[in-house]
């Protein structure tokens, strides 16, 4: 049995886009033996078993520009590779410090798959230091996975490595989003909580690239009677609340996993105001589209967001950072029931056809087996 070592920034039960992708690959690739090494959510290091898979979680002692830092990671990674003897290392990038560690310890015999999720946009200084390591990583890679055709062609870092690149789209498990009769009652209760007004929903970590401040600005220009529900938490939460002076905006905090589908089905519009290529795909877009909730997005260079949401087909895309255009797109969806229904149905169909595990199972197996 071929052995695969996955290196992810974090791993479930920690919730995040990259972590979800790594988890889905492991859950569905039954023909291989998997191990995972990642950072822990706190400073203590530990080994545990999650859903039958052995996980090495390394505690960081600090974080720099949202990147965990641990010097002990190097030794743990080296020992793990020596003991597990993987045939393939599946590395989820970006993960700057661990990229360097990996390049220093990976055996020649070991094949390397680099799963490139996003460009680093949080710090130009950090990326300037990291870029030589990143290029070394791509040179060493046997295969580079991009999560969308747009990311593959537009990301400057991949320019010289197109022959190594292949596209494997991110996917979701749709069973988690299907609703029962009991769920329908809970959805109606949720709507009543917001006065039975159309819900414009947004959620995610409250960090700069998510662009929530543009949604708050757009709310002032939305003409339709509605409420704007913002879920999630983060370092900008209090600042965003301070910006909001409208009774139509409701901050609901972190939405529990078992309630997420209720919010998505209750919403009329899914607002996705991310503004940089740090938002490289948008798995939550897939979730909203599967629930027939059309999204409004900005145009983002080198991002798969505008590959996921097809402008004028599954939702509406507007000029990056243009809050007035964003508000206008929300109003269009709230005012035109025929457009709303058509985009909702098209979005669900697009997800079913292109973004479920069944659509990429063969791609992952082909990559692993070819190595």
RODO-2510 file (C-alpha; in nm, 4 decimals, decimal comma):
residues 371
     n   res          X          Y          Z
     1     x     0,0000     0,0000     0,0000
     2     x     0,1378     0,3393    -0,1026
     3     x     0,2083     0,5649     0,1972
     4     x     0,1216     0,9364     0,1851
     5     x     0,2432     1,1935     0,4378
     6     x     0,0257     1,5047     0,4358
     7     x     0,1697     1,8331     0,5604
     8     x    -0,1038     2,0857     0,6339
     9     x    -0,0885     2,4072     0,8311
    10     x    -0,3570     2,2706     1,0652
    11     x    -0,5944     1,9736     1,0546
    12     x    -0,9480     1,9026     1,1822
    13     x    -1,1104     1,9459     1,4198
    14     x    -0,9513     2,2848     1,3427
    15     x    -1,1783     2,4469     1,0813
    16     x    -1,0312     2,6101     0,7702
    17     x    -1,0396     2,5868     0,3920
    18     x    -0,7014     2,4177     0,3411
    19     x    -0,7624     2,1890     0,6362
    20     x    -1,0970     2,0825     0,4898
    21     x    -0,9366     1,9996     0,1545
    22     x    -0,6627     1,7922     0,3186
    23     x    -0,9203     1,6094     0,5295
    24     x    -1,1468     1,5346     0,2325
    25     x    -0,8585     1,3863     0,0334
    26     x    -0,7643     1,1569     0,3202
    27     x    -1,1229     1,0525     0,3947
    28     x    -1,1929     0,9525     0,0363
    29     x    -0,8569     0,8022    -0,0675
    30     x    -0,9029     0,4621     0,0913
    31     x    -0,6438     0,2826    -0,1205
    32     x    -0,3529     0,4584     0,0508
    33     x    -0,2056     0,4735     0,4005
    34     x    -0,2113     0,8289     0,5345
    35     x    -0,0291     1,0212     0,8092
    36     x    -0,0548     1,3931     0,8879
    37     x     0,1850     1,6442     1,0426
    38     x     0,0583     1,9944     1,1201
    39     x     0,0676     2,2730     1,3747
    40     x    -0,1389     2,2509     1,6907
    41     x    -0,3886     2,5157     1,7930
    42     x    -0,1942     2,5738     2,1155
    43     x     0,1682     2,5563     2,2295
    44     x     0,1713     2,1914     2,3365
    45     x     0,2845     1,9252     2,0883
    46     x     0,1002     1,5944     2,0770
    47     x     0,0284     1,2817     1,8762
    48     x    -0,3301     1,1708     1,8373
    49     x    -0,5597     0,9721     1,6121
    50     x    -0,8380     1,1513     1,4260
    51     x    -1,0897     0,9363     1,2401
    52     x    -0,8406     0,6505     1,2293
    53     x    -0,5497     0,8581     1,0959
    54     x    -0,2381     0,9282     1,3041
    55     x    -0,1766     1,3014     1,3453
    56     x     0,1395     1,4734     1,4702
    57     x     0,0444     1,8185     1,5988
    58     x     0,3377     2,0506     1,6702
    59     x     0,2847     2,3361     1,9129
    60     x     0,4081     2,6752     1,7851
    61     x     0,5729     2,9201     2,0223
    62     x     0,4772     3,2270     1,8177
    63     x     0,2983     3,3501     1,5060
    64     x     0,4390     3,5919     1,2484
    65     x     0,2007     3,7445     0,9895
    66     x    -0,0504     3,4651     1,0620
    67     x     0,2217     3,2013     1,0112
    68     x     0,2931     2,9684     1,3091
    69     x     0,6579     2,9365     1,4154
    70     x     0,8179     2,6301     1,5765
    71     x     1,1843     2,5266     1,5776
    72     x     1,1023     2,1786     1,7142
    73     x     0,8952     2,1118     1,4006
    74     x     1,2157     2,0437     1,2054
    75     x     1,3237     1,7531     1,4256
    76     x     0,9739     1,6072     1,4485
    77     x     0,9318     1,6186     1,0716
    78     x     1,2704     1,4558     1,0139
    79     x     1,1941     1,1730     1,2581
    80     x     0,8468     1,1199     1,1152
    81     x     0,9761     1,0883     0,7587
    82     x     1,2432     0,8446     0,8785
    83     x     0,9976     0,6240     1,0695
    84     x     0,6960     0,6392     0,8364
    85     x     0,9001     0,6217     0,5122
    86     x     0,6367     0,7816     0,2887
    87     x     0,6341     0,7178    -0,0840
    88     x     0,4729     1,0587    -0,1432
    89     x     0,4628     1,3809     0,0582
    90     x     0,1536     1,5897    -0,0116
    91     x     0,2416     1,9434     0,0973
    92     x    -0,0267     2,2091     0,1305
    93     x     0,1108     2,5561     0,0510
    94     x     0,1633     2,8284     0,1532
    95     x     0,3383     2,7240     0,4738
    96     x     0,6659     2,9207     0,4629
    97     x     0,8778     2,7927     0,7527
    98     x     0,7731     2,4316     0,7045
    99     x     0,8587     2,4599     0,3328
   100     x     1,2190     2,5202     0,4306
   101     x     1,2180     2,2382     0,6845
   102     x     1,0754     1,9982     0,4271
   103     x     1,3311     2,0874     0,1611
   104     x     1,6140     2,0230     0,4080
   105     x     1,4940     1,6742     0,5094
   106     x     1,2991     1,5233     0,2188
   107     x     1,4752     1,2105     0,0824
   108     x     1,5596     1,1932    -0,2872
   109     x     1,3487     0,8805    -0,3279
   110     x     1,0374     1,0561    -0,1933
   111     x     0,7970     1,2094    -0,4444
   112     x     0,6576     1,5558    -0,3684
   113     x     0,3120     1,6901    -0,4499
   114     x     0,2734     2,0615    -0,3756
   115     x    -0,0910     2,1616    -0,3372
   116     x    -0,0857     2,5362    -0,4062
   117     x    -0,3889     2,6979    -0,2446
   118     x    -0,3085     3,0694    -0,2472
   119     x    -0,0522     3,3440    -0,2854
   120     x     0,0904     3,5064     0,0288
   121     x    -0,0644     3,8532     0,0546
   122     x    -0,0410     3,9312     0,4264
   123     x     0,3139     4,0692     0,4198
   124     x     0,5250     4,1803     0,1235
   125     x     0,8383     4,1616     0,3373
   126     x     0,7595     3,8050     0,4447
   127     x     0,6967     3,6991     0,0873
   128     x     1,0194     3,8616    -0,0344
   129     x     1,2079     3,6439     0,2154
   130     x     1,0043     3,3365     0,1315
   131     x     1,0043     3,3590    -0,2496
   132     x     1,3465     3,1892    -0,3023
   133     x     1,2319     2,9006    -0,0807
   134     x     0,9021     2,8835    -0,2672
   135     x     1,0810     2,8620    -0,6028
   136     x     1,3086     2,5886    -0,4610
   137     x     0,9959     2,4041    -0,3448
   138     x     0,8405     2,4220    -0,6915
   139     x     1,1618     2,3030    -0,8555
   140     x     1,1716     2,0011    -0,6210
   141     x     0,8032     1,9197    -0,6738
   142     x     0,7051     1,6346    -0,9016
   143     x     0,3500     1,7693    -0,9378
   144     x     0,2002     2,1081    -0,8490
   145     x    -0,1742     2,1152    -0,7894
   146     x    -0,3569     2,4455    -0,8432
   147     x    -0,7118     2,4726    -0,7154
   148     x    -0,8437     2,6532    -1,0240
   149     x    -0,7343     2,7291    -1,3824
   150     x    -0,7233     3,0995    -1,2914
   151     x    -0,4838     3,0406    -1,0031
   152     x    -0,2592     2,8275    -1,2236
   153     x    -0,2331     3,0846    -1,5016
   154     x    -0,2423     3,4089    -1,3000
   155     x    -0,0216     3,3290    -0,9997
   156     x     0,3174     3,4809    -1,0758
   157     x     0,4978     3,2231    -0,8620
   158     x     0,3840     2,9410    -1,0909
   159     x     0,4942     3,1104    -1,4122
   160     x     0,8015     2,8933    -1,4800
   161     x     0,6389     2,5696    -1,3646
   162     x     0,3308     2,5365    -1,5841
   163     x     0,4402     2,1963    -1,7171
   164     x     0,4303     2,0554    -1,3645
   165     x     0,0880     2,2043    -1,2892
   166     x    -0,2473     2,0344    -1,2921
   167     x    -0,5827     2,1612    -1,1691
   168     x    -0,7762     1,9815    -0,8971
   169     x    -1,0716     2,1851    -0,7825
   170     x    -1,1679     2,2085    -0,4164
   171     x    -1,4831     2,0185    -0,3290
   172     x    -1,7497     1,9903    -0,0609
   173     x    -1,9521     1,7086     0,0923
   174     x    -2,3077     1,7973    -0,0048
   175     x    -2,4710     1,5566     0,2405
   176     x    -2,3832     1,8023     0,5176
   177     x    -2,5983     2,0682     0,3513
   178     x    -2,9141     1,8712     0,2733
   179     x    -3,2100     1,9529     0,4970
   180     x    -3,4773     1,7442     0,6689
   181     x    -3,8359     1,8428     0,7642
   182     x    -3,7072     1,9301     1,1126
   183     x    -3,4417     2,1524     0,9536
   184     x    -3,7115     2,3329     0,7573
   185     x    -3,8840     2,4245     1,0824
   186     x    -3,5552     2,5545     1,2250
   187     x    -3,4984     2,7588     0,9095
   188     x    -3,8379     2,9236     0,9492
   189     x    -3,7539     2,9997     1,3136
   190     x    -3,4276     3,1581     1,2009
   191     x    -3,6098     3,3747     0,9484
   192     x    -3,8523     3,4894     1,2178
   193     x    -3,5527     3,5823     1,4348
   194     x    -3,4622     3,8392     1,1675
   195     x    -3,8157     3,9679     1,1211
   196     x    -3,8879     3,7516     0,8143
   197     x    -3,6911     3,9982     0,6061
   198     x    -3,4591     3,8855     0,3244
   199     x    -3,1230     3,7852     0,4723
   200     x    -2,7939     3,8927     0,3158
   201     x    -2,5512     3,6479     0,4741
   202     x    -2,1727     3,6692     0,5118
   203     x    -1,9381     3,4743     0,7348
   204     x    -1,5713     3,3921     0,7759
   205     x    -1,2690     3,4992     0,9784
   206     x    -1,2690     3,8717     1,0485
   207     x    -0,9335     3,9476     0,8862
   208     x    -0,8354     4,2159     0,6309
   209     x    -0,8510     4,0127     0,3085
   210     x    -1,2111     3,9058     0,3779
   211     x    -1,3234     4,2629     0,3059
   212     x    -1,6122     4,2814     0,5535
   213     x    -1,5702     4,6579     0,5776
   214     x    -1,6861     4,6839     0,2130
   215     x    -2,0019     4,4916     0,2975
   216     x    -2,0699     4,7278     0,5888
   217     x    -2,0205     5,0233     0,3537
   218     x    -2,2423     4,8593     0,0896
   219     x    -2,5244     4,8074     0,3415
   220     x    -2,5733     5,1847     0,3586
   221     x    -2,6553     5,1809    -0,0150
   222     x    -2,8791     4,8702    -0,0346
   223     x    -3,2276     4,9982    -0,1174
   224     x    -3,4285     4,6823    -0,0501
   225     x    -3,5648     4,6119     0,2962
   226     x    -3,3376     4,3382     0,4307
   227     x    -3,0993     4,2422     0,7101
   228     x    -2,7251     4,1817     0,6805
   229     x    -2,6104     3,8905     0,8970
   230     x    -2,2351     3,8636     0,9566
   231     x    -2,1026     3,5440     1,1121
   232     x    -1,7553     3,4554     1,2294
   233     x    -1,4950     3,6128     1,4543
   234     x    -1,1392     3,7412     1,4326
   235     x    -0,8970     4,0213     1,5125
   236     x    -1,1116     4,2791     1,3305
   237     x    -1,4439     4,1918     1,4969
   238     x    -1,4608     4,4870     1,7351
   239     x    -1,3396     4,7279     1,4670
   240     x    -1,6090     4,6042     1,2273
   241     x    -1,8772     4,6411     1,4927
   242     x    -1,7591     4,9957     1,5584
   243     x    -1,7926     5,0725     1,1851
   244     x    -2,1499     4,9471     1,1817
   245     x    -2,4131     5,2020     1,2811
   246     x    -2,7122     5,0332     1,1172
   247     x    -2,9863     4,8329     1,2944
   248     x    -3,0000     4,6160     0,9802
   249     x    -2,6572     4,4631     1,0510
   250     x    -2,6422     4,1696     1,2924
   251     x    -2,3177     4,0138     1,4171
   252     x    -2,3944     3,6557     1,5225
   253     x    -2,0448     3,5283     1,6106
   254     x    -1,9160     3,1885     1,5091
   255     x    -2,1931     2,9866     1,3445
   256     x    -2,1949     2,6287     1,4838
   257     x    -2,1333     2,3578     1,2256
   258     x    -2,4786     2,2070     1,2735
   259     x    -2,6442     2,5464     1,2118
   260     x    -2,4458     2,6562     0,9074
   261     x    -2,6789     2,4918     0,6571
   262     x    -2,9765     2,6584     0,8281
   263     x    -2,8263     3,0034     0,7694
   264     x    -2,7337     2,9192     0,4097
   265     x    -3,0840     2,7985     0,3260
   266     x    -3,2470     3,0901     0,5111
   267     x    -3,0407     3,3508     0,3244
   268     x    -3,1548     3,5218     0,0055
   269     x    -2,8084     3,6436    -0,0960
   270     x    -2,4610     3,5266     0,0032
   271     x    -2,2256     3,8245     0,0324
   272     x    -1,8614     3,7347    -0,0304
   273     x    -1,6625     4,0612    -0,0167
   274     x    -1,3072     3,9174    -0,0163
   275     x    -1,0658     4,1482    -0,1970
   276     x    -0,7236     3,9788    -0,2419
   277     x    -0,5862     3,6546    -0,3821
   278     x    -0,5326     3,5342    -0,0250
   279     x    -0,8909     3,4224    -0,0898
   280     x    -0,7859     3,1708    -0,3490
   281     x    -1,1051     2,9708    -0,3916
   282     x    -1,3936     3,0129    -0,1481
   283     x    -1,5304     2,6792    -0,0327
   284     x    -1,8118     2,8656     0,1416
   285     x    -1,9172     2,9875    -0,2037
   286     x    -1,9736     2,6258    -0,3026
   287     x    -2,1788     2,5687     0,0103
   288     x    -2,3967     2,8718    -0,0580
   289     x    -2,4437     2,7828    -0,4243
   290     x    -2,5425     2,4255    -0,3367
   291     x    -2,8126     2,5747    -0,1109
   292     x    -2,9382     2,7837    -0,4069
   293     x    -2,8245     3,1086    -0,2447
   294     x    -2,6704     3,3246    -0,5215
   295     x    -2,3453     3,4994    -0,4229
   296     x    -2,2146     3,8493    -0,4886
   297     x    -1,8358     3,8670    -0,5222
   298     x    -1,5621     4,1094    -0,6190
   299     x    -1,3282     4,0514    -0,9138
   300     x    -1,0047     3,9160    -0,7611
   301     x    -0,6861     3,8652    -0,9675
   302     x    -0,5130     3,5260    -0,9346
   303     x    -0,8038     3,3791    -0,7412
   304     x    -1,0441     3,0958    -0,8091
   305     x    -1,3354     3,2924    -0,6608
   306     x    -1,4430     3,4130    -1,0051
   307     x    -1,3973     3,0620    -1,1427
   308     x    -1,6333     2,9217    -0,8790
   309     x    -1,8979     3,1934    -0,9135
   310     x    -1,9703     3,2535    -1,2822
   311     x    -2,0751     3,6138    -1,3313
   312     x    -2,4303     3,6406    -1,4623
   313     x    -2,4826     3,2645    -1,4397
   314     x    -2,4544     3,1516    -1,0781
   315     x    -2,4219     3,4940    -0,9153
   316     x    -2,2968     3,8464    -0,9721
   317     x    -1,9371     3,9713    -0,9811
   318     x    -1,8506     4,3414    -0,9457
   319     x    -1,5429     4,5634    -0,9567
   320     x    -1,3025     4,4945    -0,6723
   321     x    -1,3596     4,7226    -0,3733
   322     x    -1,6592     4,8991    -0,5295
   323     x    -1,9095     4,9015    -0,2430
   324     x    -2,1748     5,0842    -0,4470
   325     x    -2,1614     4,8188    -0,7200
   326     x    -2,1756     4,5480    -0,4540
   327     x    -2,4902     4,7070    -0,3082
   328     x    -2,6432     4,7315    -0,6543
   329     x    -2,5812     4,3614    -0,7184
   330     x    -2,7479     4,2702    -0,3890
   331     x    -3,0468     4,4844    -0,4817
   332     x    -3,0732     4,3144    -0,8231
   333     x    -3,0941     3,9719    -0,6614
   334     x    -3,3444     4,0870    -0,3988
   335     x    -3,5643     4,2631    -0,6557
   336     x    -3,5668     4,0153    -0,9438
   337     x    -3,7167     3,6839    -0,8324
   338     x    -3,6710     3,5257    -1,1749
   339     x    -3,2999     3,6114    -1,1821
   340     x    -3,2616     3,4903    -0,8249
   341     x    -3,4261     3,1563    -0,8952
   342     x    -3,2300     3,1020    -1,2170
   343     x    -2,8929     3,1770    -1,0589
   344     x    -2,9793     2,9686    -0,7551
   345     x    -3,0601     2,6644    -0,9677
   346     x    -2,7535     2,7155    -1,1896
   347     x    -2,5275     2,7446    -0,8863
   348     x    -2,6502     2,4213    -0,7329
   349     x    -2,6098     2,2387    -1,0638
   350     x    -2,2558     2,3735    -1,1079
   351     x    -2,1549     2,2455    -0,7651
   352     x    -2,3039     1,9005    -0,8244
   353     x    -2,1320     1,8671    -1,1627
   354     x    -1,7903     2,0058    -1,0758
   355     x    -1,7214     2,0411    -0,7050
   356     x    -1,8069     1,7186    -0,5247
   357     x    -1,5637     1,4438    -0,4360
   358     x    -1,7005     1,2230    -0,7153
   359     x    -1,5820     1,4819    -0,9690
   360     x    -1,2162     1,4797    -0,8537
   361     x    -1,1650     1,1318    -0,7061
   362     x    -1,0022     1,0055    -1,0249
   363     x    -0,7733     1,3123    -1,0478
   364     x    -0,6189     1,2558    -0,7033
   365     x    -0,5793     0,8815    -0,7643
   366     x    -0,4159     0,9480    -1,1017
   367     x    -0,1625     1,1845    -0,9422
   368     x    -0,0719     0,9427    -0,6639
   369     x    -0,0561     0,6397    -0,8935
   370     x     0,1536     0,8184    -1,1557
   371     x     0,4221     0,8752    -0,8902
***
